[in-house]
Amino acid sequence: MYAVVRSGGKQYRVSQGGSVRVERLSGDVGSSITLDDVLMIGGEGADGVKVGTPTVDGAQITGTIVAQGRGDKIRVFKMKRRKGYRRTQGHRQDYTEIRVDEIRG
């Protein structure tokens, strides 16, 4: 069974027992978290695929926070040719890694 969930303005395909890195969510490592913004649920059973309009009613994804961290550093470089304009900026995005325990819906 799998589901498509929206978190932090992005959509992620998650499956039971798997893990996913989403934008930073509040919570401590080891605590439980519930994601209610489920857009689609799919499975191999007779039900097949349930698509929400825009979300599936009553669907929830329950997981455990495995890690809170920061991603790799990226460099943002701007340049305008022949003008002597150059700007370099670095960025590290915060993330939360979630292990999916249960998909209800």
MMTF fields as JSON, N, C-alpha, C and O atoms, coordinates in Angstrom:
{
  "mmtfVersion": "1.0.0",
  "mmtfProducer": "UNKNOWN",
  "numBonds": 419,
  "numAtoms": 420,
  "numGroups": 105,
  "numChains": 1,
  "numModels": 1,
  "chainsPerModel": [1],
  "groupsPerChain": [105],
  "chainIdList": ["A"],
  "bondAtomList": [4, 2, 8, 6, 12, 10, 16, 14, 20, 18, 24, 22, 28, 26, 32, 30, 36, 34, 40, 38, 44, 42, 48, 46, 52, 50, 56, 54, 60, 58, 64, 62, 68, 66, 72, 70, 76, 74, 80, 78, 84, 82, 88, 86, 92, 90, 96, 94, 100, 98, 104, 102, 108, 106, 112, 110, 116, 114, 120, 118, 124, 122, 128, 126, 132, 130, 136, 134, 140, 138, 144, 142, 148, 146, 152, 150, 156, 154, 160, 158, 164, 162, 168, 166, 172, 170, 176, 174, 180, 178, 184, 182, 188, 186, 192, 190, 196, 194, 200, 198, 204, 202, 208, 206, 212, 210, 216, 214, 220, 218, 224, 222, 228, 226, 232, 230, 236, 234, 240, 238, 244, 242, 248, 246, 252, 250, 256, 254, 260, 258, 264, 262, 268, 266, 272, 270, 276, 274, 280, 278, 284, 282, 288, 286, 292, 290, 296, 294, 300, 298, 304, 302, 308, 306, 312, 310, 316, 314, 320, 318, 324, 322, 328, 326, 332, 330, 336, 334, 340, 338, 344, 342, 348, 346, 352, 350, 356, 354, 360, 358, 364, 362, 368, 366, 372, 370, 376, 374, 380, 378, 384, 382, 388, 386, 392, 390, 396, 394, 400, 398, 404, 402, 408, 406, 412, 410, 416, 414],
  "bondOrderList": [1, 1, 1, 1, 1, 1, 1, 1, 1, 1, 1, 1, 1, 1, 1, 1, 1, 1, 1, 1, 1, 1, 1, 1, 1, 1, 1, 1, 1, 1, 1, 1, 1, 1, 1, 1, 1, 1, 1, 1, 1, 1, 1, 1, 1, 1, 1, 1, 1, 1, 1, 1, 1, 1, 1, 1, 1, 1, 1, 1, 1, 1, 1, 1, 1, 1, 1, 1, 1, 1, 1, 1, 1, 1, 1, 1, 1, 1, 1, 1, 1, 1, 1, 1, 1, 1, 1, 1, 1, 1, 1, 1, 1, 1, 1, 1, 1, 1, 1, 1, 1, 1, 1, 1],
  "groupList": [{"groupName": "MET", "atomNameList": ["N", "CA", "C", "O"], "elementList": ["N", "C", "C", "O"], "formalChargeList": [0, 0, 0, 0], "bondAtomList": [1, 0, 2, 1, 3, 2], "bondOrderList": [1, 1, 2], "singleLetterCode": "M", "chemCompType": "L-PEPTIDE LINKING"}, {"groupName": "TYR", "atomNameList": ["N", "CA", "C", "O"], "elementList": ["N", "C", "C", "O"], "formalChargeList": [0, 0, 0, 0], "bondAtomList": [1, 0, 2, 1, 3, 2], "bondOrderList": [1, 1, 2], "singleLetterCode": "Y", "chemCompType": "L-PEPTIDE LINKING"}, {"groupName": "ALA", "atomNameList": ["N", "CA", "C", "O"], "elementList": ["N", "C", "C", "O"], "formalChargeList": [0, 0, 0, 0], "bondAtomList": [1, 0, 2, 1, 3, 2], "bondOrderList": [1, 1, 2], "singleLetterCode": "A", "chemCompType": "L-PEPTIDE LINKING"}, {"groupName": "VAL", "atomNameList": ["N", "CA", "C", "O"], "elementList": ["N", "C", "C", "O"], "formalChargeList": [0, 0, 0, 0], "bondAtomList": [1, 0, 2, 1, 3, 2], "bondOrderList": [1, 1, 2], "singleLetterCode": "V", "chemCompType": "L-PEPTIDE LINKING"}, {"groupName": "ARG", "atomNameList": ["N", "CA", "C", "O"], "elementList": ["N", "C", "C", "O"], "formalChargeList": [0, 0, 0, 0], "bondAtomList": [1, 0, 2, 1, 3, 2], "bondOrderList": [1, 1, 2], "singleLetterCode": "R", "chemCompType": "L-PEPTIDE LINKING"}, {"groupName": "SER", "atomNameList": ["N", "CA", "C", "O"], "elementList": ["N", "C", "C", "O"], "formalChargeList": [0, 0, 0, 0], "bondAtomList": [1, 0, 2, 1, 3, 2], "bondOrderList": [1, 1, 2], "singleLetterCode": "S", "chemCompType": "L-PEPTIDE LINKING"}, {"groupName": "GLY", "atomNameList": ["N", "CA", "C", "O"], "elementList": ["N", "C", "C", "O"], "formalChargeList": [0, 0, 0, 0], "bondAtomList": [1, 0, 2, 1, 3, 2], "bondOrderList": [1, 1, 2], "singleLetterCode": "G", "chemCompType": "PEPTIDE LINKING"}, {"groupName": "LYS", "atomNameList": ["N", "CA", "C", "O"], "elementList": ["N", "C", "C", "O"], "formalChargeList": [0, 0, 0, 0], "bondAtomList": [1, 0, 2, 1, 3, 2], "bondOrderList": [1, 1, 2], "singleLetterCode": "K", "chemCompType": "L-PEPTIDE LINKING"}, {"groupName": "GLN", "atomNameList": ["N", "CA", "C", "O"], "elementList": ["N", "C", "C", "O"], "formalChargeList": [0, 0, 0, 0], "bondAtomList": [1, 0, 2, 1, 3, 2], "bondOrderList": [1, 1, 2], "singleLetterCode": "Q", "chemCompType": "L-PEPTIDE LINKING"}, {"groupName": "GLU", "atomNameList": ["N", "CA", "C", "O"], "elementList": ["N", "C", "C", "O"], "formalChargeList": [0, 0, 0, 0], "bondAtomList": [1, 0, 2, 1, 3, 2], "bondOrderList": [1, 1, 2], "singleLetterCode": "E", "chemCompType": "L-PEPTIDE LINKING"}, {"groupName": "LEU", "atomNameList": ["N", "CA", "C", "O"], "elementList": ["N", "C", "C", "O"], "formalChargeList": [0, 0, 0, 0], "bondAtomList": [1, 0, 2, 1, 3, 2], "bondOrderList": [1, 1, 2], "singleLetterCode": "L", "chemCompType": "L-PEPTIDE LINKING"}, {"groupName": "ASP", "atomNameList": ["N", "CA", "C", "O"], "elementList": ["N", "C", "C", "O"], "formalChargeList": [0, 0, 0, 0], "bondAtomList": [1, 0, 2, 1, 3, 2], "bondOrderList": [1, 1, 2], "singleLetterCode": "D", "chemCompType": "L-PEPTIDE LINKING"}, {"groupName": "ILE", "atomNameList": ["N", "CA", "C", "O"], "elementList": ["N", "C", "C", "O"], "formalChargeList": [0, 0, 0, 0], "bondAtomList": [1, 0, 2, 1, 3, 2], "bondOrderList": [1, 1, 2], "singleLetterCode": "I", "chemCompType": "L-PEPTIDE LINKING"}, {"groupName": "THR", "atomNameList": ["N", "CA", "C", "O"], "elementList": ["N", "C", "C", "O"], "formalChargeList": [0, 0, 0, 0], "bondAtomList": [1, 0, 2, 1, 3, 2], "bondOrderList": [1, 1, 2], "singleLetterCode": "T", "chemCompType": "L-PEPTIDE LINKING"}, {"groupName": "PRO", "atomNameList": ["N", "CA", "C", "O"], "elementList": ["N", "C", "C", "O"], "formalChargeList": [0, 0, 0, 0], "bondAtomList": [1, 0, 2, 1, 3, 2], "bondOrderList": [1, 1, 2], "singleLetterCode": "P", "chemCompType": "L-PEPTIDE LINKING"}, {"groupName": "PHE", "atomNameList": ["N", "CA", "C", "O"], "elementList": ["N", "C", "C", "O"], "formalChargeList": [0, 0, 0, 0], "bondAtomList": [1, 0, 2, 1, 3, 2], "bondOrderList": [1, 1, 2], "singleLetterCode": "F", "chemCompType": "L-PEPTIDE LINKING"}, {"groupName": "HIS", "atomNameList": ["N", "CA", "C", "O"], "elementList": ["N", "C", "C", "O"], "formalChargeList": [0, 0, 0, 0], "bondAtomList": [1, 0, 2, 1, 3, 2], "bondOrderList": [1, 1, 2], "singleLetterCode": "H", "chemCompType": "L-PEPTIDE LINKING"}],
  "groupTypeList": [0, 1, 2, 3, 3, 4, 5, 6, 6, 7, 8, 1, 4, 3, 5, 8, 6, 6, 5, 3, 4, 3, 9, 4, 10, 5, 6, 11, 3, 6, 5, 5, 12, 13, 10, 11, 11, 3, 10, 0, 12, 6, 6, 9, 6, 2, 11, 6, 3, 7, 3, 6, 13, 14, 13, 3, 11, 6, 2, 8, 12, 13, 6, 13, 12, 3, 2, 8, 6, 4, 6, 11, 7, 12, 4, 3, 15, 7, 0, 7, 4, 4, 7, 6, 1, 4, 4, 13, 8, 6, 16, 4, 8, 11, 1, 13, 9, 12, 4, 3, 11, 9, 12, 4, 6],
  "groupIdList": [1, 2, 3, 4, 5, 6, 7, 8, 9, 10, 11, 12, 13, 14, 15, 16, 17, 18, 19, 20, 21, 22, 23, 24, 25, 26, 27, 28, 29, 30, 31, 32, 33, 34, 35, 36, 37, 38, 39, 40, 41, 42, 43, 44, 45, 46, 47, 48, 49, 50, 51, 52, 53, 54, 55, 56, 57, 58, 59, 60, 61, 62, 63, 64, 65, 66, 67, 68, 69, 70, 71, 72, 73, 74, 75, 76, 77, 78, 79, 80, 81, 82, 83, 84, 85, 86, 87, 88, 89, 90, 91, 92, 93, 94, 95, 96, 97, 98, 99, 100, 101, 102, 103, 104, 105],
  "secStructList": [7, 3, 3, 3, 3, 3, 3, 6, 6, 3, 3, 3, 3, 3, 3, 6, 6, 7, 3, 3, 3, 3, 3, 7, 7, 1, 7, 7, 6, 6, 7, 3, 3, 3, 3, 7, 7, 3, 3, 3, 3, 3, 7, 1, 1, 1, 1, 7, 3, 3, 3, 7, 1, 1, 1, 7, 6, 6, 7, 3, 3, 3, 3, 3, 3, 3, 3, 3, 3, 3, 7, 7, 7, 3, 3, 3, 3, 3, 3, 3, 6, 6, 6, 6, 3, 3, 3, 3, 3, 3, 3, 7, 7, 3, 3, 3, 3, 3, 3, 3, 3, 3, 3, 3, 7],
  "xCoordList": [0.84, 0.0, 0.888, 1.916, 0.483, 1.235, 0.27, -0.94, 0.826, 0.004, 0.83, 2.06, 0.122, 0.75, 0.299, -0.896, 1.287, 0.986, 1.626, 2.685, 0.968, 1.492, 2.023, 1.333, 3.275, 3.89, 4.889, 5.745, 4.797, 5.734, 5.643, 6.636, 4.458, 4.284, 4.757, 4.74, 5.183, 5.644, 4.837, 4.211, 4.853, 4.143, 5.144, 6.141, 4.869, 5.757, 4.969, 3.846, 5.563, 4.969, 5.599, 6.816, 4.78, 5.273, 4.653, 3.534, 5.381, 4.856, 5.074, 5.947, 4.278, 4.335, 5.676, 6.105, 6.339, 7.644, 8.8, 9.947, 8.523, 9.57, 9.814, 9.132, 10.792, 11.075, 11.102, 11.336, 10.859, 10.803, 11.366, 11.17, 12.073, 12.585, 11.683, 11.522, 11.092, 10.193, 10.785, 11.773, 10.173, 10.586, 10.444, 9.655, 11.184, 11.256, 9.875, 9.078, 9.604, 8.382, 8.786, 9.853, 7.935, 8.254, 8.044, 7.125, 8.892, 8.803, 10.184, 11.164, 10.259, 11.527, 11.744, 10.799, 12.996, 13.332, 12.708, 12.851, 12.022, 11.35, 9.884, 9.158, 9.427, 8.012, 7.178, 7.69, 5.901, 4.972, 4.405, 4.236, 4.113, 3.585, 2.491, 2.549, 1.495, 0.381, 0.288, 0.266, 0.232, 0.062, -1.359, -1.727, -2.147, -3.549, -3.802, -4.891, -2.834, -3.015, -2.695, -1.726, -3.517, -3.304, -4.078, -5.296, -3.376, -3.992, -4.475, -5.449, -3.802, -4.167, -3.698, -2.663, -4.46, -4.071, -4.2, -5.21, -3.183, -3.203, -2.827, -2.088, -3.342, -3.039, -3.362, -3.867, -3.066, -3.303, -4.662, -5.036, -5.399, -6.678, -7.755, -7.482, -8.984, -10.117, -10.443, -11.048, -10.033, -10.302, -9.538, -10.058, -8.316, -7.504, -6.977, -6.292, -7.293, -6.757, -7.882, -8.933, -7.657, -8.597, -7.937, -6.876, -8.557, -8.034, -8.933, -10.156, -8.338, -9.097, -9.442, -8.87, -10.382, -10.783, -10.783, -11.882, -9.743, -8.339, -7.712, -6.668, -8.305, -7.725, -8.709, -9.912, -8.189, -9.015, -9.589, -8.849, -10.918, -11.579, -11.206, -11.279, -10.806, -10.498, -9.163, -8.846, -8.383, -7.091, -6.024, -5.979, -5.168, -4.079, -2.847, -2.942, -1.697, -0.437, 0.223, 0.455, 0.52, 1.147, 2.597, 2.888, 3.488, 4.907, 5.67, 5.123, 6.944, 7.846, 8.976, 9.524, 9.325, 10.42, 11.736, 12.037, 12.515, 13.781, 14.935, 15.847, 14.896, 16.01, 15.527, 14.601, 16.174, 16.02, 17.406, 18.369, 17.519, 18.863, 18.85, 17.835, 20.023, 20.174, 20.796, 21.675, 20.337, 20.823, 22.196, 22.807, 22.68, 23.968, 23.909, 22.85, 25.068, 25.14, 25.077, 25.749, 24.258, 24.219, 24.729, 24.62, 25.276, 25.782, 24.879, 24.563, 24.469, 23.662, 24.593, 25.129, 24.79, 25.732, 24.998, 24.365, 25.089, 24.476, 25.588, 26.57, 25.428, 26.436, 25.792, 24.943, 26.213, 25.806, 27.068, 27.986, 27.105, 28.34, 28.67, 27.794, 29.946, 30.526, 30.176, 30.441, 29.599, 29.203, 29.983, 29.896, 30.748, 31.485, 30.602, 31.002, 29.406, 28.451, 28.536, 28.228, 28.955, 29.0, 28.577, 29.064, 27.686, 27.228, 27.184, 26.641, 27.753, 27.714, 27.031, 27.328, 26.117, 25.391, 25.253, 25.032, 25.379, 25.211, 23.888, 23.319, 23.406, 22.129, 22.127, 22.576, 21.619, 21.387, 19.95, 19.538, 19.185, 17.769, 17.575, 18.191, 16.724, 16.377, 15.413, 14.578, 15.527, 14.62, 14.252, 14.915, 13.178, 12.744, 12.59, 11.889, 13.233, 13.103, 12.068, 12.152, 11.085, 9.958, 9.925, 10.033, 9.775, 9.54, 8.028, 7.402, 7.447, 5.998, 5.62, 6.083, 4.776, 4.345, 3.016, 2.837, 2.085, 0.747, 0.103, 0.248, -0.616, -1.411, -2.868, -3.255, -3.666, -5.086, -5.93, -5.648, -6.941, -7.816, -8.732, -9.556],
  "yCoordList": [-1.174, 0.0, 1.241, 1.282, 2.235, 3.48, 4.654, 4.487, 5.842, 7.046, 8.216, 8.192, 9.239, 10.498, 11.529, 11.754, 12.165, 13.114, 14.453, 14.507, 15.534, 16.876, 17.432, 17.426, 17.914, 18.499, 19.545, 19.265, 20.728, 21.783, 22.269, 22.736, 22.168, 22.63, 21.643, 21.958, 20.447, 19.432, 18.157, 17.974, 17.278, 16.018, 14.879, 14.881, 13.893, 12.764, 11.47, 11.377, 10.464, 9.133, 8.327, 8.142, 7.846, 7.103, 5.722, 5.528, 4.763, 3.42, 2.995, 3.517, 2.054, 1.622, 0.961, 0.08, 1.384, 0.852, 1.633, 1.44, 2.509, 3.305, 4.601, 4.911, 5.353, 6.641, 7.718, 7.44, 8.954, 10.08, 11.311, 11.502, 12.148, 13.418, 14.538, 14.744, 15.264, 16.368, 17.659, 17.638, 18.778, 20.061, 20.014, 19.228, 20.832, 20.809, 20.868, 21.759, 19.912, 19.877, 19.911, 19.423, 20.484, 20.564, 19.205, 18.468, 18.886, 17.626, 17.11, 17.463, 16.268, 15.7, 14.347, 13.712, 13.926, 12.62, 11.539, 11.562, 10.602, 9.531, 9.783, 8.865, 11.009, 11.302, 10.906, 10.77, 10.727, 10.317, 11.549, 12.601, 11.409, 12.523, 11.994, 10.857, 12.838, 12.471, 13.473, 14.682, 12.97, 13.808, 13.586, 12.465, 14.654, 14.547, 14.931, 14.686, 15.517, 16.049, 14.973, 15.098, 13.908, 12.768, 13.003, 13.182, 13.003, 13.291, 12.035, 12.087, 10.905, 9.673, 8.473, 8.529, 7.391, 6.129, 5.048, 4.97, 4.22, 3.13, 1.831, 1.808, 0.743, -0.571, -1.644, -1.359, -2.896, -4.002, -4.656, -5.54, -4.241, -4.875, -4.539, -3.942, -4.931, -4.683, -3.193, -2.732, -2.443, -1.009, -0.297, 0.627, -0.721, -0.061, 1.263, 1.322, 2.325, 3.648, 4.567, 4.628, 5.286, 6.32, 7.67, 7.944, 8.506, 9.838, 10.843, 10.776, 11.765, 12.762, 13.963, 14.166, 14.753, 15.978, 17.146, 17.496, 17.766, 17.475, 16.463, 15.906, 16.192, 15.208, 14.067, 14.223, 12.929, 11.763, 11.952, 12.192, 11.843, 12.059, 10.956, 9.771, 11.361, 10.417, 9.712, 8.859, 10.03, 9.358, 10.036, 11.26, 9.209, 9.717, 8.85, 7.658, 9.47, 8.744, 8.989, 10.131, 7.909, 7.989, 7.538, 6.511, 8.312, 7.978, 8.403, 9.016, 8.065, 8.403, 9.259, 8.964, 10.317, 11.174, 10.464, 10.159, 10.206, 9.492, 10.465, 10.212, 11.59, 12.539, 13.936, 14.124, 14.911, 16.326, 16.778, 16.628, 17.321, 17.679, 18.77, 19.422, 18.951, 19.937, 19.245, 18.396, 19.609, 19.002, 19.5, 20.293, 19.025, 19.455, 20.919, 21.449, 21.558, 22.961, 23.109, 22.389, 24.052, 24.386, 25.806, 26.622, 26.093, 27.43, 28.099, 27.523, 29.316, 30.128, 31.185, 32.004, 31.173, 32.086, 32.911, 32.367, 34.233, 35.151, 35.922, 36.313, 36.137, 36.88, 37.569, 36.997, 38.797, 39.508, 39.768, 40.44, 39.247, 39.325, 40.764, 41.589, 41.011, 42.3, 43.453, 44.605, 43.194, 44.266, 44.225, 45.157, 43.154, 43.029, 42.647, 42.817, 42.131, 41.769, 40.267, 39.456, 39.915, 38.517, 38.416, 39.171, 37.504, 37.286, 35.784, 35.025, 35.364, 33.965, 33.883, 34.651, 32.941, 32.747, 31.253, 30.493, 30.828, 29.422, 29.207, 30.135, 27.95, 27.636, 26.172, 25.303, 25.907, 24.538, 24.439, 25.178, 23.535, 23.398, 22.451, 21.386, 22.833, 21.966, 20.888, 21.137, 19.676, 18.592, 17.78, 17.843, 17.017, 16.059, 14.721, 14.623, 13.697, 12.361, 11.587, 11.488, 11.039, 10.35, 8.901, 8.637, 7.956, 6.562, 6.324, 6.572, 5.849, 5.673, 4.362, 3.288, 4.467, 3.294, 2.752, 1.537, 3.636, 3.17, 4.138, 5.355, 3.569, 4.364, 3.97, 2.825, 4.931, 4.664, 5.4, 6.552, 4.754, 5.44, 4.48, 4.875],
  "zCoordList": [0.0, 0.0, 0.0, 0.676, -0.756, -0.823, -0.802, -0.96, -0.605, -0.574, -1.088, -1.064, -1.554, -1.939, -0.922, -0.733, -0.259, 0.804, 0.461, -0.165, 0.88, 0.646, 1.964, 2.984, 1.92, 3.109, 2.662, 1.822, 3.202, 2.881, 1.449, 0.891, 0.838, -0.533, -1.576, -2.766, -1.164, -2.096, -1.889, -0.844, -2.885, -2.798, -2.744, -3.465, -1.874, -1.686, -1.792, -1.296, -2.443, -2.491, -1.369, -1.343, -0.441, 0.712, 0.731, 0.255, 1.282, 1.454, 2.893, 3.587, 3.324, 4.713, 4.99, 4.245, 6.063, 6.419, 5.817, 6.22, 4.864, 4.228, 4.974, 5.951, 4.503, 5.122, 4.053, 2.877, 4.478, 3.56, 4.262, 5.462, 3.49, 4.01, 3.525, 2.323, 4.479, 4.152, 4.7, 5.434, 4.34, 4.892, 6.41, 6.934, 7.102, 8.568, 9.22, 8.927, 10.104, 10.905, 12.373, 12.745, 13.194, 14.621, 15.274, 14.916, 16.22, 16.94, 17.271, 16.616, 18.298, 18.719, 18.041, 17.573, 17.999, 17.44, 18.313, 19.535, 17.689, 18.413, 18.662, 19.045, 18.454, 18.692, 17.48, 16.369, 17.714, 16.659, 15.965, 16.583, 14.677, 13.899, 12.977, 12.509, 12.726, 11.856, 10.721, 10.95, 9.498, 8.312, 7.782, 7.434, 7.724, 7.325, 5.875, 5.356, 5.223, 3.873, 2.834, 2.086, 2.789, 1.901, 0.608, 0.635, -0.521, -1.814, -2.531, -3.282, -2.306, -2.999, -2.193, -1.528, -2.252, -1.63, -2.688, -3.387, -2.802, -3.774, -3.113, -2.129, -3.663, -3.122, -4.131, -5.217, -3.767, -4.687, -4.493, -5.264, -3.489, -3.193, -4.213, -5.255, -3.894, -4.786, -4.868, -5.836, -3.835, -3.827, -4.929, -5.556, -5.163, -6.184, -5.685, -4.664, -6.399, -6.099, -5.657, -6.296, -4.553, -4.107, -4.324, -3.765, -5.129, -5.408, -4.712, -4.834, -3.991, -3.257, -4.114, -5.185, -3.632, -4.331, -3.354, -2.925, -2.965, -3.264, -2.326, -2.662, -1.148, -0.232, -0.015, -0.223, 0.401, 0.708, 2.106, 3.061, 2.223, 3.515, 4.498, 4.174, 5.701, 6.774, 6.645, 7.474, 5.654, 5.468, 6.315, 6.429, 6.904, 7.74, 7.542, 7.249, 7.709, 7.697, 9.046, 9.442, 9.738, 11.043, 10.91, 10.297, 11.488, 11.391, 12.619, 13.536, 12.621, 13.706, 13.157, 12.095, 13.877, 13.454, 13.76, 14.914, 12.709, 12.842, 13.025, 13.811, 12.293, 12.363, 12.028, 11.239, 12.646, 12.296, 11.857, 12.608, 10.669, 10.226, 9.18, 8.935, 8.564, 7.509, 6.312, 6.46, 5.133, 3.906, 3.522, 4.238, 2.377, 1.861, 1.456, 1.121, 1.493, 1.122, -0.391, -1.13, -0.836, -2.253, -2.417, -1.502, -3.566, -3.854, -4.876, -5.917, -4.567, -5.467, -6.03, -5.284, -7.338, -7.982, -9.024, -9.928, -8.891, -9.85, -10.539, -9.908, -11.838, -12.574, -13.777, -14.461, -14.015, -15.223, -16.023, -15.554, -17.199, -17.973, -18.374, -18.638, -18.405, -18.805, -17.872, -18.216, -16.721, -15.798, -14.493, -13.693, -14.264, -13.009, -11.835, -10.683, -12.106, -11.049, -10.793, -11.666, -9.59, -9.177, -7.726, -6.885, -7.425, -6.057, -5.8, -6.603, -4.687, -4.284, -2.929, -2.014, -2.824, -1.571, -1.333, -2.275, -0.085, 0.261, 0.988, 1.563, 0.951, 1.595, 2.013, 1.266, 3.214, 3.682, 4.155, 5.049, 3.565, 3.881, 5.058, 5.108, 6.004, 7.124, 6.651, 5.781, 7.227, 6.862, 8.095, 9.13, 7.953, 8.954, 8.257, 7.249, 8.776, 8.195, 9.004, 10.228, 8.281, 8.92, 8.448, 7.25, 9.383, 9.042, 9.103, 10.134, 8.014, 7.916, 8.605, 8.22, 9.625, 10.389, 9.878, 9.792, 9.539, 9.163, 8.192, 8.31, 7.223, 6.279, 6.501, 6.269, 6.951, 7.204, 6.177, 5.846, 5.684, 4.758, 4.106, 3.281]
}
